[in-house]
């Protein structure tokens, strides 16, 4: 059935579908643009994937549209992504994007928009976890420590303290003393 759906799509829609395999849980439009790594407008291709029910629109904690793939559909997309040879580069862009999102959120966790920032991080929790694990996989311990340390307040306030502590325990020797202290 999914292969049949692929026959109905244009090449740019197929490429986007495959790259969306790296996202975990829900994702926003800016995440889609970051993961594709292209400067092109992804909205038409994303709209086609929504029309074909390959991507679902889901509730958002803010005014930005949010989407997700059902897990069997995501696994199918991941198989296709690996077959295309673009899985590593796409996963790296995903990790870089969510590392940047986490570090940018750190300063906002002290401000008046705390609840909105916590809600956005909550919506991206699975992606933050995936990015953290990818950074460890790449032996980028410093970046993994920075990601975990940046969102520690979110993890503590939203009931993920144990997970956050486990993240910190997995940081390898590649992290600088500064990164370790912050984390």
C-alpha positions as CSV (number, residue, x, y, z in Angstrom):
1,X,0.0,0.0,0.0
2,X,2.8,2.4,0.9
3,X,4.7,1.5,-2.3
4,X,1.5,2.3,-4.2
5,X,1.3,5.7,-2.5
6,X,4.9,6.4,-3.6
7,X,3.8,6.0,-7.2
8,X,1.3,8.9,-6.8
9,X,4.0,11.3,-5.6
10,X,6.4,13.6,-7.4
11,X,10.1,13.1,-6.9
12,X,10.5,16.1,-4.5
13,X,7.6,14.8,-2.4
14,X,9.2,11.4,-2.2
15,X,12.5,12.9,-1.2
16,X,10.8,14.9,1.6
17,X,8.9,11.8,2.7
18,X,12.1,9.8,3.0
19,X,13.9,12.6,4.9
20,X,11.1,12.9,7.4
21,X,12.0,9.4,8.6
22,X,14.6,10.9,11.0
23,X,12.1,12.9,13.0
24,X,10.7,11.3,16.1
25,X,7.2,12.1,17.2
26,X,5.9,15.4,15.9
27,X,7.7,18.1,14.0
28,X,7.2,21.7,13.0
29,X,7.7,23.3,9.6
30,X,11.0,24.8,10.6
31,X,12.2,21.4,11.6
32,X,11.2,20.0,8.2
33,X,13.2,22.8,6.5
34,X,16.2,22.1,8.7
35,X,16.1,18.3,8.1
36,X,15.8,18.6,4.3
37,X,18.9,20.9,4.2
38,X,17.6,22.5,1.1
39,X,16.6,26.2,0.7
40,X,13.6,25.2,-1.4
41,X,10.0,25.8,-0.2
42,X,8.9,22.5,1.4
43,X,5.3,23.5,1.9
44,X,3.9,22.2,-1.4
45,X,5.6,18.8,-1.0
46,X,4.5,18.6,2.7
47,X,1.0,19.5,1.7
48,X,0.9,16.7,-0.9
49,X,2.1,14.3,1.8
50,X,-0.7,15.4,4.1
51,X,-3.2,15.1,1.3
52,X,-2.0,11.5,0.7
53,X,-2.3,10.8,4.5
54,X,1.4,9.9,4.7
55,X,1.9,12.8,7.1
56,X,-0.7,13.8,9.7
57,X,-1.4,17.3,11.1
58,X,-1.4,17.2,14.9
59,X,-2.2,19.7,17.7
60,X,0.5,22.3,18.4
61,X,1.5,24.0,21.6
62,X,2.0,27.3,19.7
63,X,0.7,28.9,16.6
64,X,3.0,26.9,14.3
65,X,1.6,24.0,12.3
66,X,2.8,20.6,13.6
67,X,2.9,17.2,11.9
68,X,3.8,13.6,12.5
69,X,4.2,10.3,10.7
70,X,2.6,7.1,12.0
71,X,5.3,4.8,13.2
72,X,4.9,2.1,10.5
73,X,5.0,4.9,7.9
74,X,8.1,6.3,9.5
75,X,9.8,2.9,9.4
76,X,8.9,2.5,5.7
77,X,10.3,6.0,5.1
78,X,13.5,5.1,7.0
79,X,14.0,2.0,4.8
80,X,13.8,4.1,1.8
81,X,16.1,6.8,3.2
82,X,18.8,4.2,4.0
83,X,18.4,2.8,0.5
84,X,18.9,6.3,-1.0
85,X,22.2,6.7,0.9
86,X,21.1,9.9,2.6
87,X,20.3,8.6,6.1
88,X,23.5,9.7,7.7
89,X,23.5,13.3,6.3
90,X,19.8,13.7,7.2
91,X,20.3,12.4,10.7
92,X,23.2,14.8,11.2
93,X,21.1,17.7,10.1
94,X,18.4,16.6,12.5
95,X,20.8,16.4,15.4
96,X,22.3,19.8,14.5
97,X,18.9,21.4,14.3
98,X,17.6,20.1,17.6
99,X,21.0,20.8,19.3
100,X,20.5,24.4,18.2
101,X,16.9,24.5,19.3
102,X,17.9,23.2,22.8
103,X,20.7,25.7,23.3
104,X,18.5,28.6,22.1
105,X,15.8,27.5,24.5
106,X,18.2,27.6,27.5
107,X,18.1,31.4,27.7
108,X,14.3,31.5,27.3
109,X,13.8,29.1,30.2
110,X,14.6,32.0,32.5
111,X,12.2,34.5,31.0
112,X,8.5,35.3,31.1
113,X,7.7,32.8,28.3
114,X,8.7,29.8,30.4
115,X,5.4,27.9,29.9
116,X,5.4,28.4,26.1
117,X,9.1,27.3,25.9
118,X,8.4,24.2,28.1
119,X,5.4,23.3,25.9
120,X,7.5,23.6,22.7
121,X,10.3,21.5,24.3
122,X,7.6,19.0,25.4
123,X,6.4,18.7,21.8
124,X,10.0,18.2,20.6
125,X,11.0,15.8,23.4
126,X,11.4,12.7,21.2
127,X,13.4,14.7,18.7
128,X,15.6,16.2,21.4
129,X,16.3,12.6,22.7
130,X,17.1,11.4,19.2
131,X,19.4,14.3,18.6
132,X,21.2,13.7,21.9
133,X,21.7,10.0,21.1
134,X,22.9,10.9,17.6
135,X,25.5,13.3,19.1
136,X,26.7,10.5,21.3
137,X,26.9,8.2,18.4
138,X,29.1,10.7,16.6
139,X,31.4,11.0,19.6
140,X,30.4,14.6,20.0
141,X,30.2,14.4,23.7
142,X,30.6,18.2,24.2
143,X,27.6,18.9,22.0
144,X,25.6,16.1,23.8
145,X,26.5,17.6,27.2
146,X,25.5,21.1,25.9
147,X,22.2,19.8,24.7
148,X,21.4,18.0,28.0
149,X,22.6,20.9,30.1
150,X,20.6,23.4,28.1
151,X,17.3,21.8,28.7
152,X,17.8,20.5,32.3
153,X,15.2,22.8,33.7
154,X,12.6,21.5,31.1
155,X,13.5,17.9,31.9
156,X,13.2,18.6,35.7
157,X,9.9,20.6,35.5
158,X,8.1,18.3,33.1
159,X,8.8,15.0,34.8
160,X,11.8,13.8,32.9
161,X,14.4,14.3,35.6
162,X,15.5,10.6,35.6
163,X,15.9,10.6,31.9
164,X,17.9,13.9,32.1
165,X,20.2,12.4,34.8
166,X,20.7,9.3,32.6
167,X,21.6,11.5,29.7
168,X,24.3,13.2,31.8
169,X,25.7,9.9,33.0
170,X,26.2,8.8,29.4
171,X,28.3,11.8,28.4
172,X,31.7,10.4,27.4
173,X,35.2,11.6,28.0
174,X,35.2,13.9,24.9
175,X,33.3,16.6,26.6
176,X,35.3,19.5,27.9
177,X,35.4,20.3,31.6
178,X,33.3,23.5,30.9
179,X,30.7,21.4,29.1
180,X,30.6,18.9,32.0
181,X,30.3,21.6,34.6
182,X,27.4,23.3,32.8
183,X,25.7,20.0,32.3
